[in-house]
Amino acid sequence: MDPAAILADRRRFVALARRWTAPVRLQLGDVRAVPPSLLRLIHKVGARPAVELRGLPPDRLVPTLIELSGRRVDVLLHAPWAPTGLQVIDDHGLGELLFHALRHAETHQDRALRAALDAHRGYRRILAGAPRDPGDPLDLRWDLTHAPIETPRLTFLLTRNCQLRCSYCTVQLWDEDGALDDQLRGLQVLFAGRAQAVRMQFYGGEPLLQADRVRLLVERARELARQTGKELSIVLITNGLAVDAEIARFCWLHDVEVLLSLDGPAQITNRWRRPHARPLAGIPRADADTWGAATRALRLLQQAGARVQVILTVAPSGVGDTADGLAHVLGLGVRAVQICYAMGLRWGEAATEALCDQLDRIVDRHGEALSDGSVTWVNLWRSEPLLIDTALQLETDGRICFMNQCIFERHRPGRNYGIAHVRELQSLQRVGATRFHSYALLTATYSDHDPRHREIMLDNLRVGEAVRTRLTERLGVLPTAGEA
């Protein structure tokens, strides 16, 4: 539709628009040619303006998409990496498009597209009109005062120490604990902002090597929840070796949900989850029977009445044990299980297909449990592959980072991965990201320095999408995290 014709006869346009069920499509080559008064008119009648874009070079296309997102304009985009059909270019939709563009650039080594994306990866600052900060790796701090309210979530990495050296774990472990002042500041940042619900999580390393710190932070968080009137959920991820009756009772008393790592029967769990050969001073040497320690922790937690969920991790070389491992865990009286596939490792087509075959067996055996949520797969409630995670964690050195920074830490610790130091932030509501931002930071930190990392990232993305596709085929249309 010709913009000039609309403006020349507004009454006729309004009468027509009220009958339309599809968005108004404006055939434009440059969004800057659209008068703001026309966009206001289209929005006023309840229609969505749409722009068809074709033939734009990357250095023009990327900023044009950013401009469109600020004007609430949909896009029919003709590009080899673009999804088919009209795309809603709101804040989330723009992130999705740029994610697909970056993946195409990585897969096909499209340098022009990658350069355009790198030049504009701080686009949220552009939209908000906030000043750029050269010290911020991705310009991820911006004014989100009027952004939709989401549940702030922060993972506290209390220590880099652990009693185990699991064969599929990619977290870099060393002798470093987080500072209490930074962690208390993290709680303040978590509870700041307009959101009425917040979520905190403990991770490691092994967080129960800092059991006293866990108790202190949980009690302080509960106090802040009472003071602010906010709803608080707390999650503790643990290998179970340090769980005793006192800790189990504490988790029950303070409503801490425990995510306990257990990969199946003894021969499977003990194969992957091995004790540290040379534990650091002050860390007790773990018994080789890690299955025995985990099941003991499970019994203590169950007896105390604590909420407990088992995390069952699948590695490429052990994928054939997945369904049997799940059956074993459910046989222990576990009411909630989450199945995860190991990231940062190369899967390949054969292992990926085997994983999907195991998923079929699980659906056949435990379809009801998948439907009622007692058994979940990491891609069941989220549309993105596990590799791409926009959740934030507080590192032991006080930096706020994406949780997926640990994917390749075995090869190159992500010391330059921080978004900001926790003392520099006032609220998590002013820090945010799409999966484009998460993927862009992964590529800048790892794959740009080592082609092997790029290959593994692309492989892991294929695994996540294969799992999501199979889940959709077997269970129907699945909700995303935002719909769950």
N, C-alpha and C positions, 0 to 999 in steps of 0.2 A: 504494500500500500504506500502511495506517495505521501510523504509528510506534508508537502505543500498543500495537497488536496484536502487533507484532514484539517489543517489550520484555516483554509479558505471557507470551509462549511462545517463548523463545529457541531451545529445542531444535528445535521444529517449523520455525522459520525457517531454522536452520542446515541441517536436512535438505532443505528445499525449495531453498535457495539453491545447494546443491551440484549440483543438477540444471539450474540455469538457465544459459543461454548469453547472455542479454541482461542489461543492467544493471537493477538494482532501481530502480523509479521511485517516488519519494515525491511525492505531490501536496501541495505546501506553498506557502503564500503568502509565508512569511518563514522564511528559513533559520535564523534565530536560535532558532526553536522546535524545532530538531532537537537532541536531547541528544547531547553528544559521545560518550557511551557507545554510542549507536546507530550512529554513524558508524564507530567503532572496530570494532564487531561486523560491520558490512557489509564493511568492508575486510578483516577477518580471514578471512572466508569466500571472499575472492577476487572479490567482486562490486563493482560501481561504483554508489554511490548517485547517483540522478538526481532533479533537481527541475524541475518544470514551472512556468514563470513567465509570467503574462499579466496585462495591465492595470495594471502598475506604472508610475507616473509616472517620468520620468527621474531626478528627485532621489532616488528610492528604488531605482530599478532599478540604476543604476551602482554604488552602494556595496554592494548585494546581490550583484552579480556578483563584486565584489572579495572579499567575505566568502566566497563559494562557492569561489573559487580557492584560498583558504587552507585549505579543508577537503577538498579533492580530491573535489568533487562535480560531476557532469555536469549540463548544463542543456538542457531543451527550451524554447526561448525564442520567445515569440510577439511579434514586433516587425517593422515593415516593413523594417528593415535587416538582420535576422538571417538567417543561412543556415538552410536547412531541416534538420530532424533534430536528433538529440542532439549537443551540442557538448561536447567535452572541455575543462573549464575548469581546465587546468593553467596554468602561467605563460605559455606560448606561446599557448594557446587563448584566454585572457583578452585578451591583446594583439590577437589577430585580431578578436575580437568588438568590442572598443573601436575598432579601426581602421574596421570597417564602420560602426559608429555615427557616428564622426566624419565619414566620407565622406558619409553620409546627411545629417548636420547641415549640412555645407558645401553639398551639392547643393540641398537644399530650404530652406536658411536657417532651420533649426529651432533657434531661440534657446534654448529650454528644454533641449534635449538637449545643445547645445554648452556651455551654462553648467554642466550637471552633469558633463560630461567635463572641462572646465577645472578644476572644483573638486577633481577626483580624479586628475588626470594624474600626480601623484607617488605613485601607488598602490603601487609597489614598495617605497617606504619604509614605507608603512603595513603591508604584509605582513611586512617584516623587523623592524618595531618600531624602526627607526632614527629619530633626531630629524630634523625637517625643517630645512632650511637655507635661509633667506630669500634668500641670495645665489645660490642655484643655480636657473637658469631653469626646469628641469623636475624638480628633485629626483632627478636621475639617479644620484646617488652613494648607494649603500646597501650593506649587508653581504650579500655573496653567498658567504660562506664555504662554505656547504653547497649551493650551486647546481651544476648539471651543469657539468662542465669543457668549455669550448669553446676553440678555437684563437684566442688573442689576435691581433688584426690591427691594425696602426697604419700610417697613411700619413703620411710626412714631407713637408710642403709647405716645401721649402727656400727658395724664392724666389717672389715675385710677378711677376718679370720674365719676358719671353718675346720672342723675335725675331719672332714671327708675331702676326697678328691674324686668326684664323680666323673666318669669317663666322658659324658656328654655335656658337662657344665663348661661354659665359656667365660664365666665370671673370673676376672683376675683377682687372685687372693694374695694378700700380703699382711704384714703386721701393722694395721692402722685402725684405730677406733675413732668414731666421731666425737666432736666436742659437745658437751652438754649445753653450752650457751647457744651454739648454732641450732641444736635440736629444739630447745625451748623457743628460739626465734621462729623455727619452722612451724611450731604449733600456732604461734601468733599469726603468722602469714596465712596458715590454713584456715583459721577461724575468722579472718578479716573478710570483708565483702558482704554482698547482699544475700548470698545463697543461704537457705535455711537447713541444708544438710551438708555434712562434710564426711570424708572418709580418710582414715589413716591406715597405713600398712607398714609392718616391720619385715625387713628383708636383709639379706647378707650376701656373702658370708653367712654365718649362723647367728641370728639375733639373740638367741638364748645364751650365747657366751657372754652377753651383756644383760643378764636377766634382771639385775637390779635397775638398770637403766630402762628396760621395758616397763617394769612396775611403776617407776617414777613418771614416765611419760604418759602411760595409760591413765594413772590417777590424775595427772595434771590436765589431760585432755577431757576427762569426765568432768572435772571442775569447770573448765572453760565452756563445755556444753551446757552445764547448769546455768552458768552466768549469762550466756548469750541466748539461751533458749533454742539452740540449734540441735538438730538430730545428728548423732555421731555413730558411725560404724567403724569398728576396729578389726583388722585382720593381722594375724601373725603367721608368717611362712617359716616353717622349721623342718629340720631333718629328724627331729624327735629325740636325738641322743641325750639332750639335757633336760627333757621333760621329766619331772617328778610329781609326786602327789600334791605338793604345795603349789607348783606352777599350774597344774591342772585345775586345782580349786580356784586359783586366782583368775584364770581365764573364764571359768564359769561365773564367778562373782561379778566380774566386770564386763561380761558379755563380749569377750574377745573370741572371734571366730578363728579357729586354728586350721591352717592349711598344711597338712602333714604329707611329706614326700614318701611314697611307697609305690614301687613299680611292679608289684606282683608277688608271687611266691618267693621263697628264699633263694632258689637258684637263679632267678631273674634279678631280684633286687641286689643281691650280693655281687652279682656280675658287674653291675654298673656303678653301684654306690660303695666305693672302697675307702678304707681309713687312710688318713694322711700318713705317709711313710715316715716323715720327720716333722711331727707336730711342733709348733713353736712353744716357747716357755710359757707355762701357765695353762696350756690347753691339754686336757687329759687325752691320752691315746685312745682312739676308738677301737672297739672290738671289731673283728672282721665280720661278725654276724650283724650287719647293719639292719637286716630284715628283723632280727630278734629285737633290736633296740627300738625300731619303728613300731612294731606291733605291741611292744610293752607300753610305749607312749600312747598308742591308740587306746589300749585298755584303760589306762589311767584317766585319759580325757573322757572316755565314755562313762566310766564309773563316777567321775566328778559331775557329769551332766553338762560338760562344755560342748559347744557347737564345734564339730570337727568335720573337715572335708579332706579327702585324700587327693593329692596330685599324683597322677600316674604319667610319667614322662616316657615317650617312645623315641628311641634312637633308630637311625636307618638300618643298622646291622642287626637290630633286635625287633624289627617291625612285626615279624611273624608271631610274636608272643603277646600282641596287644590284647586280643579278645580273651585269651586264657588268663592274662594278668588281671584284667578287669573282673572276670568271674571270681578269681581268688579274693580280690579286695572286697567285693560285695559279700562274699561268704564270711567275712570277718565281722559282719554286722554294720558295715559302713553305710550311712544313709545318703552321703553325697560324695561323688567322685568327679574330678575334672581331668580329662585326658589332654595332655599337651604333646606336641611333637617338637623335638629338639631343633633349635635354630642355631645358625652359625656353622652348621655341618653340611656337607654336600649330600643330597638325597639321590638325585638322578631319577630317570623315568621309572626304572624297575622298582625301586623302593617306594616311590610315590604311588605307583599303582598298587603295590602290596599294601600300603597304608589305607588306600581307599577300599581294597578288598576286606581288610580287617574292620573297617567302618561298616561295611555291609553286614558282616557277621555280627557286629555289635547291635546294629539296628534290628536284625532278625531275632537275636536273643533277648535284647533289652530295650526294644522299641518303646515300651510303656515308660521305662525309667528315663529315657531321653525326652519323652513328651512331657512328663511331670517335673523335669528339672533335677531329679536326683542323680542322674548321670549327664554331664555336659561335656562337650568338645569345645576346644578354645575358639573355633570358628562358628559355634552354634549361635552365639548372641552378638556377634560382631561381623561386619561385612569385610573388614580388612584382614589380610594375612597377619599372622602373629609377628612377623618381622617388623611391621609398621605399627608402632605404638606411640601414642602421644601422651601417655601417662608420665607424670613427673616424679622424680625421686630426689631426695636430699642426700648428697654424697657425704662420705666421711670427712672431706675437706671443706664442707660447707657450700659447695656448688649445687644449684638446682639444674638437673639434667633430665633428658628423656631416659626412660627405663631401658629402652632398647640399645643404649650405649654399650651394654655388656656383650652384645652379640659376637663381637670379634676381639674382645679384650685379651684373649689368649695370645693373639698375634701382635696387638699394638694397643696398650691401655689408652682409654679415651680421656686423657688428661685435658685435652683441649675441647672437650665436648660440652662444657657448661654453658647454660643460658645466662645465668647471673648468680652472684653469691646471695645466699639467703638473707644476709643483712642489708642488701641493696633493695629488697622487695618490700612492698607494703601489703600486697594481697596477691593471691594466685589468680584472681579475677583479671588482673592486668598482665597476665602471662597466658598465652594460648598458642595453639598450633593446629594445623591440619595434618593429614598424613603426608601431604607434599612437603611440609616443613620437616617432618620427622625423617622422611626418605632423603631429602636434600642434605640434611646434616650427616646422615649415615654415609652418603656418597662422598661428601667433602672430607669427612674424617678418615674413611677407610678405603673405599674403592678407588679414589683418585690416587692413592699411594701404592696400591697393589691390585693388579688385574684379577688375582684369585678371589679377592673379596667381592669384586663386582660380579664374578661368575656365581659365587655362593649366594649373594643377595638375590640375583635373578632366579636362581634355582629355588631358593626359599619362598620367593613370591609365587612361583608356580605351584609349590606344594600347598601353600595356603589357599590359592584359588581352586586347585583340584579338590581339596577337602570341602571347601564351601560349595562347589558345584555338586559334588556327590551328596552332601547333606541336603541340598535343595531338591535333588532328584528323588531322594528316599523319603524325606520328611515334608516336602512341599515348600511353600514360601516361608522363609525364615525371617524372624524379626532381627533388626540390627540392635546394637547396644543402646541406641537412643530410643528404641521402641520397646525394649524389654522392661 
